[in-house]
Amino acid sequence: MLKNKKNILGPVIRQLRLKKDLTQERFVAKLNLLGWDLSRDTFAKLESQVRWIPDSEVPILAAALDVDPGELFKLAAKKPTIKAG
């Protein structure tokens, strides 16, 4: 259950980003190059499930991670949500 969590993709995005050995700063720079004007602080909120992820942002995140957008949801469904802190 997503008690107090605003998205289910944050932990999956973090896991895939870390597998690619990207810091949040480098990943946000990649997102910026794809046309999404996003700060590292806002991205950190997304990863920690504090910020909503509108469906329009999912394809950009997937492109930056080199995965199909549906794969993000498949991975989220397989794993329990990672607790922050």
Buried (B, 14 or more C-beta within 10 A) or exposed (E): EEEEBBBBBBBBBBBBBEEEEBEBEEBBBBBEEEEBEBEBEEBBBBBBBBBEBEEEBBEBBBBBBEBEBEBBBEBBEEEEBBEEE
